[in-house]
Amino acid sequence: MNPDDLRRSVMAALAKINHPATGKDLVAGGHVQNVAVDDQGVARFQFMLKPEDPNELVKEARSAVEAIAGITGAKINVQLPQMQPPGGGGRKGGLKPGSVPAPTPKPGLLKNVSHIVAVSSGKGGVGKSMVAANLAAAIAKTGQRVGLLDADIYGPNIPLMFGVSRRPNVIGEKGKEMIEPLEAHGVRLMSLGFLLDKDQPAIMRGPLISGVLKQFLEQVAWGDLDVMVVDMPPGTGDAQLSLVQSIDLDGAVMVTTPQDVSTGDVRRAIKMFERVNTRVLGIVENMAGLTCPHCHEHIDVFGVGGGEALAAEMKVPFLGRVPLDPAVREAGDRGTPTVLSASGSGAGVALGEIAEKVLDTLAALVG
């Protein structure tokens, strides 16, 4: 069968797959575009997958195409379509969940940001977002212009930690619209949590996540910033690789808890950053002991010294340890970072000192 006949067979197979929500087939619904088959029988096409679409659609399309006699393989380019903001350009208006304005061409990403620092971890639940929020707030407290990009797509907690839940506005002329970041405690903020309903999950595969993060970098009017803090998702997956390949990071701050199950994952994350030539600015040991409020006995709930030992092993700076402190939980729930609401607490002091060390490191890089 020649390539033209195979192409028609591919189109026919894709037209038999219906979207479960709209009832339209993939071809009629515009999900499949630019279908072609080469002389070797490899089918290639673009799949326009929206955030609300079932992830299984792409898998079903691939299976249908590969089952065609004469097709030797399927190369699918999954893309997140550019969405126009509601109400057109030129006026401010709320941004609907999952929507983003059309891209504005500009030379380079984040060209008006002096320093970009990622806060990362090897696993979830170690307090990475808490450290990112307090690092940003502490730096802003010194009078510097600070932005915080919540790149933790599956767990966007920054809105809660800063006490902000409203939708961002869209600004600019038609065709040049940009998302205006929200601001709290002197920090400019952007998070997928601002675009989703309160209980709406972010159900996305890797290509969609990369697309969302790219849009947050390109289409948010960050303005001039001295420091941008990026709250990374845990692990070493698509989001991490997309970010380090898209922007020029000054370095990464790694967050761990003392026990081996956490430090082992952070060790792997550090090696990932080393492989992509990204500097590790240091390690923060979080949840490092609890002082009983009644008897004042110190209890090492998760062990002690794991973060510091890992820093020595990996030959990276140890930035400090943050104790288990009720003030941290209270600050996060209230939407006011600990360095602002409880700066004199054990955790508040430790987080402030960590921020100072990061600033000193950034200043040394410039010098």
N, C-alpha and C positions, 0 to 999 in steps of 0.2 A: 504494500500500500504506500502511495507517495505521500509526502509531507502535507499536501493540501487536503487529501482525503483523511489523513490522521487528524488534522486540525479540526475538520468538521466532526469527526468522531469524538474528539475531546469536548468540543462545544456541546454536542448532544448529551454526553455523559454528565457534564456540569449542569445542564439545563434540567436534569432529572432530580437534582438535589434542591429541596425547598427549605427556605429559612423558616424555622419553627415559629417565629413571632409574626413575620409579615406574610408568610404563605407564598411569597414570590420565589422563583428559582434563582440560583446564583447568577445566572447570566442576565435575566431580566431585571434583577435587583441591583445590578451594577457592581456586584462584589468581585466579579472576575473580569479582568481587562487585559488587553494586549496578548492574546493567546497565540502562540506560535509553536511549530514543531520543526526541528532541524532534520538534516539528512540521516542522522543516527537514531532518529526516533525519540529524541528527548523533548518532552513537552515543557514549555516555559510560559508562565503567566503571572500577572500581579493579582494579589488577593487583598482587597480593601476591607480590612477587619476593623470594625468599630469597637470601642471599649465595652459596649453592652452586648456584643454578639457572643454566642456560645463558642468557646474555644474549639469544640469538636468539629466545627464547620470546615476548618482547614484540613484536618485529618481526614474527614469524609471525602473532601474534594480530591485529596492526594490518592486515596485508595481507589476512588472511581476511575481516575485517569490512568493509574498504573495497571488497572485490570484490563485495559483495552489492548487487544491483540495488535502488535506492532509498536507499541509504546515501550521504550526501554527504560524510561525514568521520568520523573517529574521534578522540575526546578520551580519552586513557588517563592515569589518575592512578596512577603507579607508586609503591608504598609498600613500605617495609621493615617487616615485621610485628614487633610487640613479642614477644620470646621470654621465657618464664618460665625462671628459673635452675633447674638440676637440683637435685632433693632438696627443693624447697619452701623456705619462708622460715624465718628464725629461727636458722639454723645456718650456720656457715661451710662453704664447700665450693668445690672448684675449678670454674672457669667453662669450659664446653666451648667449643671453637673456634667462632666465629661467633655465640655466644649472648650475650644481654644481659638483665638483669633488667627487670621491668616498671617504667615511669616513676613517679617520686614527684613529685606536684605541689608546686611551691614558687614563691614570688614572684621571678621573674627568674632569669637564668642567672649563675652564678658571683658571687652577691651577696656572698660572704665573701672575695672576692679584691680586694686593694687596687689592684694594677696588673697589666695584661695586655700582654705584649710579644710580637709575632710576629717570627719569624726567617724571612726569605723570600729567594727568588732567582728569576731569570728562567729559569734552566735547571738541570738536574741536574748533579751531579758537581763542584760548585764548593766543597763543604765546608760546606754550610748546616747539616746535622745536627750536624757537629762543632762549629760555632760555637754552635748552640743548646745542646748538651750542656755545653760549657764555660762558657757564659754562666750557665746554671742552677747549675752546680756552684760557680762563683766567687761568685755572689750568696749561695748557701747557706753558703758558707765564712765569710761575714761575720756569720752568726747569724740571718739572715732566713729566714722560712718560704717555701719555694719549691716550686712544682709545675712539671712539664714534660709538656705534652700533645703527643704525637707524632701530628700530623695528616697526616703523609706516608703516606697509606694504601698506596700502591703500593710504597714503599720504607721500611718501618718499621725504622730502624736503631738507634733509641734503646735497645732492650733489649740489643743487643750492646755499645753504647758505655758502658752502665752495668753490664754484667756480670750482668744479671738475665734469667732465662728461665722462671721458674715461672708458673703460672696465678694470677691474682688471686682473692681470696675474695669471696663475696657475703655481705653483712651486712644486718641489719635484720629487721623483722617481715614476715610474709607480706603481700604487697600493697604494701609500702614498701621493697622490697629495693634495695640500692645496691651498686655495685662498689667494693671497697676498693682504692685505688691501692697499687701496690707502692712500696717506698722503697729508695734506695741513695744513699750519699754525702750524706745529708741532703736529698735531693730526692724528692718524691712523683711517681710516674711512672704514665702510662697510655699504652698503645700497642696497636694492633691486633696487633702482633707478639707480645704476650702471649697472644692468643686463638687464634692460628694455629699449626699444626704447623710445625716448623722449615723445611721446604721447600715449604710450601703457599702458592701465589700468591694474591694478593688480586685476583680477577677481578670487577670491579664497574664498573657504569656510574655516571654522575653522581648520579642519585637515590639509589642505594644508599650512595654515599660520603657524601652530605649526611646521610643517615639515621644512619650510624655516628657521624659527628662530632657530630651533635645528641645522640645518646645518651651520648657521652663527656662532653659538657658538662652534661647534665641528670642523668645517672644514676651518676656517679662521686662518691663521698664525699670530695671534695677537702679539706673542712674550711676553717679560716681560713688564708689565704695572704697574704703580703706581696707576692709577685710570682709570676705564672704566665708561663712561657715557652712559646710555641706553635711547634713545629717545623712550618712550613708545607710543603705539597708544592710542587715547582717549577712555575713557569708562572703563568697567570692564568685558571684554569678554575673549575669548579663548586665545588671544595672551598674555594678562596680566597674566592669570593663568599659562600658559605654562612657561613663563619666571620665575615667582617667585617659581615655583616648580622645575625648572631646575638648577638655579644658586642661590648662596648664596648672596643675596643683603645685603649691609650695610644699605641701607635705600632708601627712596623715597623722592624726592623734588616735591611738588605739586604746580601746576601753576593755577591761577584763575584770572579772572577780577573782579572788585569790585561788580558788580550787583548780585542780588539774584539768577538769573537764572543760573549763573556760579558757585557761591559758593555752591548752593544746590547740583549740580552734583559732585563737588569736595568733599563735605561732604560724599557722598555715596562712592566715590573712596577711601577716607581715611578709611572708615569702612571695605572696601574690603581688604585693606592692613593689617588692624588690625586682620582680621579673618585668614589671612594666615601668621600671626606672622612676619610681615615685618615692621620695624621701619619707621616712617615718620620723616624725618630730618627737615621738616619745610615747610612753605607756602610762595610762591612768589605771590604778587599782581601785575599783569601786566596791562598796559594801565591805570595807576592810574593818570589821569588828564593830561591836555594839556596846555602848556603855549603859548599863541598867539605870534607869532614872530613879530607882528606889534605893538600891544598895550601892550604886556607882561601880559595881564590878564590871570589868571589861571582859567581853565574851567574843571570841573569834568564831563567829557562826559559820563562815565559809573557809576557815583556815586563815593563814597569815603569810604575807610575803610572796605570794605566787606571782604577782605582777612585777615586783621588784626583781625577783629571780629571773623572770623571763626577759626583762630589760637587759640584765647583765649577760644572759645567754646570747641574746640576739644583738648585743652591742649597740643598743639604742638608749636614749635618755629615759630615766624614770622621772615622770612629771609629778607624781605624788599619789597619795591614797586618800580616798573619801570614805569616811565612816558611815555605817548604817545610822541614819538619823531621821526621826519622825519629821523634822523640819523639811526634809527633801520631799517626802510624800505630800505633806500639807501644801508646800509651795507649788508642786506640780498640779495638784487638784484645784488649787485656787487660781492658777494662771499667772503666778508671779514667781519667776525663777528665784532659787534659794539665795543667790548672791545679792538679790535686791530685798527680799522679804525677811531673810534671816542671815544677814551677812556675818553676824557675830557667832553663829552656831559653829559646831565643829565642821560640819559639811560646808557651810558657807565660807569659812576661812580657807579650807582646803581647796575649794573650787576657785576662789579668788587667786590663790597662790599659783594654781595650775594655769590660769589665764595669763598671769604675769610672766610665767616661764615661756608660754607660747609666744607672747608678744616680744619677749627678749630674743627668742630664736628667729622670729621673722625680721626683727631689726638687724640681727647679725647677718642674715642672708643678704640684705640690701647692702650692708657695709662691706 
